[in-house]
Amino acid sequence: MPAVDESPSNVLPPSVEGARRTMRAVVHRQYGEPEVLTLGEVERPVPGDDDVLVRVHAAGVNIGDHHLITGKPYLVRLSPFGGVPGPRHPVPGATMAGVVEALGAKVTGFRLGEEVYGQAAHGAFAEYVVVRAEHLAPKPRTLSFEEAAVVPWAATALQGLRDAGGVVAGQKVLIFGASGGVGTWAVQIAKALGAEVTALCSARNVERMRALGADEVIDYGKEDFVARGARFDVMLDLVGSRSLADCRSVLTPEGVYVACAGGGGDWVGPVFRIVGGLVSSWFTRRRFKTFVMAPNGKDLAFLTALVDAGKAKPVIERSYPMSEVADALRHVGEGHAQGQTVLRIVG
Ligand SMILES: NC(=O)c1ccc[n+]([C@@H]2O[C@H](COP(=O)([O-])OP(=O)(O)OC[C@H]3O[C@@H](n4cnc5c(N)ncnc54)[C@H](OP(=O)(O)O)[C@@H]3O)[C@@H](O)[C@H]2O)c1
């Protein structure tokens, strides 16, 4: 275990000083199926000047966490969140909600004891996590900690639709993979942006998509969305299983295809799709866009307002205690989510 950093900027305030210096956490020491995870006692993280230490109540579990646990596609191991030959960060988890336990020396705008939510770089599957203050926001007052822990995923839908897709009121938007962790947010956010929304999902999710506000729902088991002949201003692709040519064919002449997922197998994941999309967009007015979600407090504040105004809500499919983290990850890893999955750190 690393020694506790005692430099002045990292000294905990009196409320925390003297308290237990370790914490219970999910520990990830090697890549593999979720069984590689263990529960253990690890060093409690110490906030830097621009960070907040949060006492975690609940953390979101999503397909991105599964990629980092398994180390697949292998490309994730080369990212700052992965590591070679093994995981760089021993505690996984990113999105979470909890209570402010300590503030870095330069942090303003939050207070001890405040209920917050946001996205850590890593380490959210634990009793305490350090989060950059700019990646945190006050918890929506209408939500529980479990619900708030999955709201940061909505930022993926928001950035995909609003920023990459440029969605404006009145446009026709297709959400491919509408029933999953990001998709259930995307349907609601596209509606909130004023779009006419078509959700593409499996039969068991059709009614759920209507309940979330989708104007049209296509059951992909019954109908091929390409053959339907409809045209969309924006397509948000959260699945990546259809060819770029098929996806482009359902766009209006100046429509935008937003690749959020890519399929692509265990090695490089979506890389070939992204390169292919960028190159092919030189030859057509239809645009290809892709993005990596960048957490930021401004978008979280936007989402808080949306949620508190009743315009969007989390769709919690499953909630697991911390001791069942492997089951939670196995579930999201199957790729058939019907909303979001949560890990309860408290309770
Ligand atoms: N770019 C970024 O920054 C970013 C950020 C977050 C996530 N992502 C990516 O976005 C993708 C979606 O994430 P997620 O968390 O929403 O995944 P998820 O929770 O696993 O959801 C995927 C959904 O797609 C549905 N699906 C599967 N095949 C389908 C098909 N042929 N047509 C329509 N729906 C289909 C699944 O349900 P059924 O099997 O029942 O149909 C499931 O509900 C992932 O690839 C993830 O890696 C990217």
The ligand as an SDF file (V2000), in Angstrom:
LIG
                    3D

 48 52  0  0  0  0  0  0  0  0999 V2000
  -18.4050    7.8600  -26.5630 N   0  0  0  0  0  0  0  0  0  0  0  0
  -18.4800    7.8660  -25.2490 C   0  0  0  0  0  0  0  0  0  0  0  0
  -17.9100    8.7170  -24.5640 O   0  0  0  0  0  0  0  0  0  0  0  0
  -19.2960    6.7970  -24.5800 C   0  0  0  0  0  0  0  0  0  0  0  0
  -19.7120    6.9820  -23.2650 C   0  0  0  0  0  0  0  0  0  0  0  0
  -20.5180    5.9930  -22.6830 C   0  0  0  0  0  0  0  0  0  0  0  0
  -20.8710    4.8630  -23.4170 C   0  0  0  0  0  0  0  0  0  0  0  0
  -20.3940    4.7100  -24.6770 N   0  0  0  0  0  0  0  0  0  0  0  0
  -20.7320    3.5230  -25.4600 C   0  0  0  0  0  0  0  0  0  0  0  0
  -22.1010    3.6190  -25.8010 O   0  0  0  0  0  0  0  0  0  0  0  0
  -22.6190    2.3220  -25.9880 C   0  0  0  0  0  0  0  0  0  0  0  0
  -23.9320    2.1900  -25.2440 C   0  0  0  0  0  0  0  0  0  0  0  0
  -23.6870    2.2670  -23.8570 O   0  0  0  0  0  0  0  0  0  0  0  0
  -24.8040    1.8240  -22.8450 P   0  0  0  0  0  0  0  0  0  0  0  0
  -24.2470    2.0400  -21.4810 O   0  0  0  0  0  0  0  0  0  0  0  0
  -26.1040    2.4250  -23.1910 O   0  0  0  0  0  0  0  0  0  0  0  0
  -24.8690    0.2420  -23.1620 O   0  0  0  0  0  0  0  0  0  0  0  0
  -25.9140   -0.8090  -22.6080 P   0  0  0  0  0  0  0  0  0  0  0  0
  -26.4640   -0.2850  -21.3160 O   0  0  0  0  0  0  0  0  0  0  0  0
  -25.2590   -2.1160  -22.6360 O   0  0  0  0  0  0  0  0  0  0  0  0
  -27.1070   -0.7740  -23.6550 O   0  0  0  0  0  0  0  0  0  0  0  0
  -27.0330   -1.2870  -24.9340 C   0  0  0  0  0  0  0  0  0  0  0  0
  -28.4850   -1.4820  -25.3890 C   0  0  0  0  0  0  0  0  0  0  0  0
  -28.5050   -1.7420  -26.7640 O   0  0  0  0  0  0  0  0  0  0  0  0
  -29.5620   -2.6810  -27.0130 C   0  0  0  0  0  0  0  0  0  0  0  0
  -29.2970   -3.3490  -28.2840 N   0  0  0  0  0  0  0  0  0  0  0  0
  -28.4810   -4.3900  -28.5350 C   0  0  0  0  0  0  0  0  0  0  0  0
  -28.5140   -4.6930  -29.8580 N   0  0  0  0  0  0  0  0  0  0  0  0
  -29.3610   -3.8060  -30.4310 C   0  0  0  0  0  0  0  0  0  0  0  0
  -29.8150   -3.5920  -31.7630 C   0  0  0  0  0  0  0  0  0  0  0  0
  -29.3880   -4.3610  -32.7860 N   0  0  0  0  0  0  0  0  0  0  0  0
  -30.6830   -2.5930  -32.0110 N   0  0  0  0  0  0  0  0  0  0  0  0
  -31.1150   -1.8040  -31.0050 C   0  0  0  0  0  0  0  0  0  0  0  0
  -30.7340   -1.9620  -29.7110 N   0  0  0  0  0  0  0  0  0  0  0  0
  -29.8600   -2.9460  -29.4380 C   0  0  0  0  0  0  0  0  0  0  0  0
  -29.5230   -3.5950  -25.7980 C   0  0  0  0  0  0  0  0  0  0  0  0
  -30.7910   -4.1870  -25.5170 O   0  0  0  0  0  0  0  0  0  0  0  0
  -31.3450   -5.5070  -26.2960 P   0  0  0  0  0  0  0  0  0  0  0  0
  -30.1890   -6.4580  -26.4140 O   0  0  0  0  0  0  0  0  0  0  0  0
  -32.4550   -5.9950  -25.4290 O   0  0  0  0  0  0  0  0  0  0  0  0
  -31.8260   -5.0000  -27.6000 O   0  0  0  0  0  0  0  0  0  0  0  0
  -29.2020   -2.6060  -24.6880 C   0  0  0  0  0  0  0  0  0  0  0  0
  -30.3610   -2.0890  -24.0820 O   0  0  0  0  0  0  0  0  0  0  0  0
  -21.5320    1.3510  -25.4960 C   0  0  0  0  0  0  0  0  0  0  0  0
  -20.8680    0.8080  -26.6060 O   0  0  0  0  0  0  0  0  0  0  0  0
  -20.5890    2.2340  -24.7060 C   0  0  0  0  0  0  0  0  0  0  0  0
  -19.2760    1.7280  -24.7200 O   0  0  0  0  0  0  0  0  0  0  0  0
  -19.6270    5.6520  -25.2800 C   0  0  0  0  0  0  0  0  0  0  0  0
  1  2  1  0
  2  3  2  0
  2  4  1  0
  4  5  1  0
  4 48  2  0
  5  6  2  0
  6  7  1  0
  7  8  2  0
  8  9  1  0
  8 48  1  0
  9 10  1  0
  9 46  1  0
 10 11  1  0
 11 12  1  0
 11 44  1  0
 12 13  1  0
 13 14  1  0
 14 15  2  0
 14 16  1  0
 14 17  1  0
 17 18  1  0
 18 19  2  0
 18 20  1  0
 18 21  1  0
 21 22  1  0
 22 23  1  0
 23 24  1  0
 23 42  1  0
 24 25  1  0
 25 26  1  0
 25 36  1  0
 26 27  1  0
 26 35  1  0
 27 28  2  0
 28 29  1  0
 29 30  1  0
 29 35  2  0
 30 31  1  0
 30 32  2  0
 32 33  1  0
 33 34  2  0
 34 35  1  0
 36 37  1  0
 36 42  1  0
 37 38  1  0
 38 39  2  0
 38 40  1  0
 38 41  1  0
 42 43  1  0
 44 45  1  0
 44 46  1  0
 46 47  1  0
M  CHG  2   8   1  16  -1
M  END
$$$$
